[in-house]
Amino acid sequence: MPDTKTVKTAINAVAGSSTVAKEAAKAWAEKAAELKSLGANSEARIASIIGQCAYESGGFTHRFENLNYSVSALQRVFGRYFKTVSPKAYARKPKKIANRVYANRMGNGDEASGDGYRYRGRGWIQLTGKSNYATYGKAIGVDLVGNPDLAADPATAWLIAVRYMATTRRSGKTLLEWADAGDEIMVTKGINGGTNGLQGRMQEVAKVLAALSGKMSTAAWQTLLAAAGFKPGPVDGLNGPKTKAALKAAQEKFGKVGDALAKALKKAA
């Protein structure tokens, strides 16, 4: 079980800046015991939680949903909600957009109620909808319905994310159980509803897992291999066939593994 210092290193590995990394790591440390009790109790689970949250929040830089859409973006992302009204009247008006696209669903009232904007996406995992605010607020002992901005508080955001992944089920398993199995496809489906951004999510999880285990990340190995003349494919953080073949070739050429191989690759670059 990683300690808070190790988790801090892992958060730094996927954070958008040192400032947000410090904020997110401090919040994790403050709630570490509670997060563990909720299910963040292994390297695999913590890697999935932090990696997926990093992807959802742009490296912990966004704790409020960005709804500042242009006309074309509204048609592309929320087209079905603008079949009877012109998106021009809503473009670049986040409050109006949220109140329309989130109206009459997820426990929200109609467009005039203002619930869409009031319960828009917040936190690391972008909690959305009045019913979800009620459910997860009750679960962690925070009045999110009465005080929705609390969902964007870094410490509260971690509690929500872990609780969500510990209770949301896909094909008979919770998302944390899928994380145990190393299946980020199922984790992603549980968070996103589909597989949007799957490769990016997997890369973030891989970076976190490498930091938690104290090992060099796959992306770092790919960079070294490429610089030394081997061909690992794109630097994507995924340990695919090309990366495995390049690593094997380097090991055979230098007769080294691990840190010794990394040093040899740096020298050969």
C-alpha positions as CSV (number, residue, x, y, z in Angstrom):
1,M,0.0,0.0,0.0
2,P,1.7,3.3,-1.1
3,D,2.2,5.9,1.5
4,T,1.2,9.6,1.0
5,K,4.7,10.6,-0.1
6,T,4.6,8.0,-2.9
7,V,1.1,9.1,-3.9
8,K,2.4,12.7,-4.0
9,T,5.1,11.6,-6.5
10,A,2.4,9.8,-8.5
11,I,0.1,12.8,-8.6
12,N,3.1,14.9,-9.8
13,A,3.6,12.5,-12.7
14,V,0.3,13.4,-14.2
15,A,-0.5,16.9,-12.9
16,G,-0.8,19.9,-15.2
17,S,1.4,22.0,-13.0
18,S,3.4,21.9,-9.8
19,T,0.7,24.2,-8.2
20,V,-2.2,21.9,-8.8
21,A,-0.1,18.8,-8.0
22,K,0.6,20.2,-4.6
23,E,-3.0,21.0,-4.0
24,A,-4.2,17.6,-5.1
25,A,-1.5,15.7,-3.1
26,K,-2.3,17.7,0.0
27,A,-6.0,16.9,-0.3
28,W,-5.2,13.2,-0.7
29,A,-3.0,13.2,2.3
30,E,-5.7,14.9,4.4
31,K,-8.2,12.2,3.5
32,A,-5.8,9.2,3.1
33,A,-7.4,7.1,5.8
34,E,-10.9,7.7,4.6
35,L,-9.9,7.1,1.0
36,K,-8.4,3.8,2.0
37,S,-11.5,2.8,3.8
38,L,-13.6,3.6,0.7
39,G,-11.5,1.3,-1.4
40,A,-8.3,3.1,-2.5
41,N,-6.2,0.3,-0.9
42,S,-3.8,-1.0,-3.5
43,E,-1.3,0.2,-6.2
44,A,-3.6,-0.9,-9.0
45,R,-6.7,0.9,-7.6
46,I,-4.8,4.1,-6.7
47,A,-3.2,4.2,-10.1
48,S,-6.6,3.9,-11.8
49,I,-8.2,6.5,-9.5
50,I,-5.5,9.1,-10.0
51,G,-4.9,8.4,-13.7
52,Q,-8.6,8.5,-14.6
53,C,-9.1,11.6,-12.5
54,A,-6.1,13.3,-14.1
55,Y,-7.5,12.6,-17.5
56,E,-11.0,13.9,-16.6
57,S,-9.7,17.1,-15.0
58,G,-6.9,18.0,-17.5
59,G,-4.1,17.1,-15.0
60,F,-6.1,18.4,-12.0
61,T,-6.4,21.9,-13.6
62,H,-10.2,21.8,-14.1
63,R,-12.6,21.3,-11.2
64,F,-15.6,22.9,-13.0
65,E,-17.0,21.7,-16.3
66,N,-16.1,24.0,-19.2
67,L,-19.4,24.7,-21.1
68,N,-18.2,27.6,-23.1
69,Y,-19.1,26.0,-26.4
70,S,-19.3,27.6,-29.9
71,V,-22.1,26.9,-32.3
72,S,-20.2,24.2,-34.1
73,A,-19.1,22.5,-30.8
74,L,-22.7,22.5,-29.5
75,Q,-23.9,20.8,-32.7
76,R,-21.1,18.3,-32.5
77,V,-21.4,17.5,-28.7
78,F,-25.0,18.3,-27.8
79,G,-26.7,18.3,-31.2
80,R,-29.7,16.3,-30.0
81,Y,-30.6,19.1,-27.6
82,F,-30.8,21.7,-30.3
83,K,-33.0,20.1,-32.8
84,T,-35.9,22.5,-32.0
85,V,-34.0,25.6,-31.0
86,S,-31.1,27.4,-32.6
87,P,-27.7,26.8,-30.9
88,K,-26.8,30.4,-31.8
89,A,-28.9,31.7,-28.9
90,Y,-26.8,29.5,-26.5
91,A,-23.3,29.6,-27.9
92,R,-20.7,30.9,-25.5
93,K,-23.3,31.1,-22.7
94,P,-22.3,28.3,-20.3
95,K,-25.2,28.8,-17.9
96,K,-27.8,28.7,-20.6
97,I,-26.1,25.7,-22.2
98,A,-26.0,23.7,-19.0
99,N,-29.6,24.5,-18.1
100,R,-30.7,23.1,-21.5
101,V,-28.6,20.1,-22.0
102,Y,-28.9,18.8,-18.5
103,A,-32.6,19.6,-18.1
104,N,-35.1,17.0,-17.0
105,R,-32.5,14.3,-16.4
106,M,-30.2,13.1,-13.7
107,G,-32.7,14.4,-11.1
108,N,-32.6,17.9,-12.5
109,G,-35.7,20.1,-13.1
110,D,-36.6,21.7,-16.4
111,E,-34.5,24.3,-18.2
112,A,-36.0,27.2,-16.2
113,S,-35.1,25.6,-12.9
114,G,-31.4,26.3,-13.2
115,D,-30.5,22.8,-12.0
116,G,-28.5,22.1,-15.1
117,Y,-25.9,24.8,-14.3
118,R,-26.3,24.4,-10.5
119,Y,-25.4,20.7,-10.7
120,R,-23.0,20.8,-13.7
121,G,-19.8,18.8,-13.7
122,R,-17.4,19.4,-10.8
123,G,-14.5,17.8,-9.1
124,W,-11.8,15.4,-10.5
125,I,-14.4,13.0,-11.9
126,Q,-16.9,15.7,-13.0
127,L,-19.9,14.7,-10.8
128,T,-23.0,15.8,-12.7
129,G,-26.7,16.0,-12.0
130,K,-28.8,16.7,-8.9
131,S,-29.4,13.0,-8.2
132,N,-25.7,12.2,-8.2
133,Y,-25.0,15.2,-6.0
134,A,-27.6,13.8,-3.5
135,T,-26.3,10.2,-3.7
136,Y,-22.6,10.9,-3.3
137,G,-23.1,13.7,-0.9
138,K,-25.0,11.4,1.4
139,A,-22.4,8.7,1.0
140,I,-19.5,10.9,2.1
141,G,-21.5,13.0,4.6
142,V,-21.5,16.3,2.7
143,D,-24.5,18.3,1.7
144,L,-23.7,18.6,-2.0
145,V,-27.2,19.4,-3.0
146,G,-27.3,22.5,-0.8
147,N,-23.7,23.4,-1.4
148,P,-22.8,22.1,-4.9
149,D,-19.5,23.9,-5.1
150,L,-18.2,21.7,-2.4
151,A,-17.9,19.0,-5.0
152,A,-15.1,21.0,-6.5
153,D,-13.1,21.1,-3.2
154,P,-10.0,19.0,-3.9
155,A,-10.4,16.8,-0.8
156,T,-14.1,16.3,-1.4
157,A,-13.4,15.6,-5.0
158,W,-11.1,12.7,-4.1
159,L,-13.8,11.2,-1.8
160,I,-16.4,11.5,-4.5
161,A,-14.1,9.9,-7.1
162,V,-13.2,6.9,-4.9
163,R,-16.7,6.3,-3.7
164,Y,-18.0,6.5,-7.3
165,M,-15.4,4.0,-8.5
166,A,-16.0,1.7,-5.5
167,T,-19.8,1.5,-6.1
168,T,-20.3,1.9,-9.9
169,R,-20.7,-1.5,-11.5
170,R,-20.1,-2.7,-15.1
171,S,-20.7,-6.3,-16.1
172,G,-20.9,-7.5,-12.5
173,K,-17.8,-5.8,-11.1
174,T,-17.2,-2.4,-9.5
175,L,-14.7,-0.1,-11.3
176,L,-12.2,-0.7,-8.6
177,E,-12.5,-4.4,-9.1
178,W,-11.9,-3.8,-12.9
179,A,-8.8,-1.8,-11.8
180,D,-7.6,-4.8,-9.9
181,A,-7.9,-6.8,-13.1
182,G,-6.0,-4.1,-15.0
183,D,-8.9,-3.5,-17.3
184,E,-9.0,0.2,-18.0
185,I,-11.5,-0.3,-20.8
186,M,-14.2,-1.3,-18.3
187,V,-13.1,1.4,-15.9
188,T,-13.4,4.0,-18.7
189,K,-16.8,2.8,-19.7
190,G,-18.0,3.2,-16.1
191,I,-16.8,6.7,-16.0
192,N,-17.4,8.0,-19.5
193,G,-20.2,5.8,-20.7
194,G,-18.0,4.7,-23.6
195,T,-14.3,4.6,-24.4
196,N,-13.7,8.3,-25.2
197,G,-10.0,9.1,-24.6
198,L,-9.2,5.5,-23.8
199,Q,-5.5,5.7,-24.9
200,G,-4.9,8.9,-23.0
201,R,-6.5,7.4,-19.9
202,M,-4.4,4.3,-20.1
203,Q,-1.3,6.4,-20.5
204,E,-2.1,8.4,-17.4
205,V,-2.8,5.2,-15.4
206,A,0.5,3.7,-16.6
207,K,2.4,6.8,-15.5
208,V,0.9,6.7,-12.0
209,L,1.5,3.0,-11.7
210,A,5.1,3.4,-12.6
211,A,5.5,6.2,-10.0
212,L,3.8,4.2,-7.3
213,S,6.0,1.2,-7.9
214,G,9.2,3.2,-8.1
215,K,9.9,1.9,-11.6
216,M,10.6,3.9,-14.8
217,S,7.5,4.5,-16.8
218,T,6.9,2.8,-20.2
219,A,6.9,6.3,-21.9
220,A,10.4,7.0,-20.4
221,W,11.7,3.6,-21.7
222,Q,10.3,4.4,-25.1
223,T,12.0,7.8,-25.2
224,L,15.4,6.2,-24.2
225,L,15.0,3.4,-26.8
226,A,14.1,5.8,-29.6
227,A,17.0,8.1,-28.8
228,A,19.4,5.2,-28.8
229,G,18.3,4.1,-32.3
230,F,15.8,1.4,-31.4
231,K,12.3,1.6,-32.7
232,P,9.7,1.3,-29.9
233,G,6.9,3.0,-31.9
234,P,5.2,6.2,-30.7
235,V,6.0,7.4,-27.2
236,D,2.5,6.6,-25.9
237,G,3.2,4.9,-22.5
238,L,1.7,1.6,-23.8
239,N,3.8,-1.5,-23.6
240,G,2.8,-2.8,-27.1
241,P,4.6,-5.3,-29.4
242,K,7.0,-2.7,-30.9
243,T,8.1,-1.5,-27.5
244,K,8.6,-5.0,-26.2
245,A,10.6,-6.0,-29.3
246,A,12.8,-2.8,-29.0
247,L,13.4,-3.4,-25.3
248,K,14.4,-7.0,-26.0
249,A,16.8,-6.0,-28.8
250,A,18.4,-3.4,-26.5
251,Q,18.8,-6.0,-23.7
252,E,20.4,-8.4,-26.1
253,K,22.8,-5.8,-27.6
254,F,24.0,-4.4,-24.3
255,G,23.6,-7.5,-22.1
256,K,21.9,-5.4,-19.4
257,V,18.5,-4.9,-17.8
258,G,16.8,-2.4,-15.5
259,D,18.8,0.6,-14.4
260,A,22.0,-0.7,-16.0
261,L,20.2,-0.8,-19.4
262,A,18.8,2.7,-18.9
263,K,22.3,4.0,-18.3
264,A,23.6,2.2,-21.4
265,L,20.8,3.6,-23.5
266,K,21.5,7.2,-22.3
267,K,25.2,6.8,-23.1
268,A,24.4,5.4,-26.6
269,A,21.9,8.2,-27.4
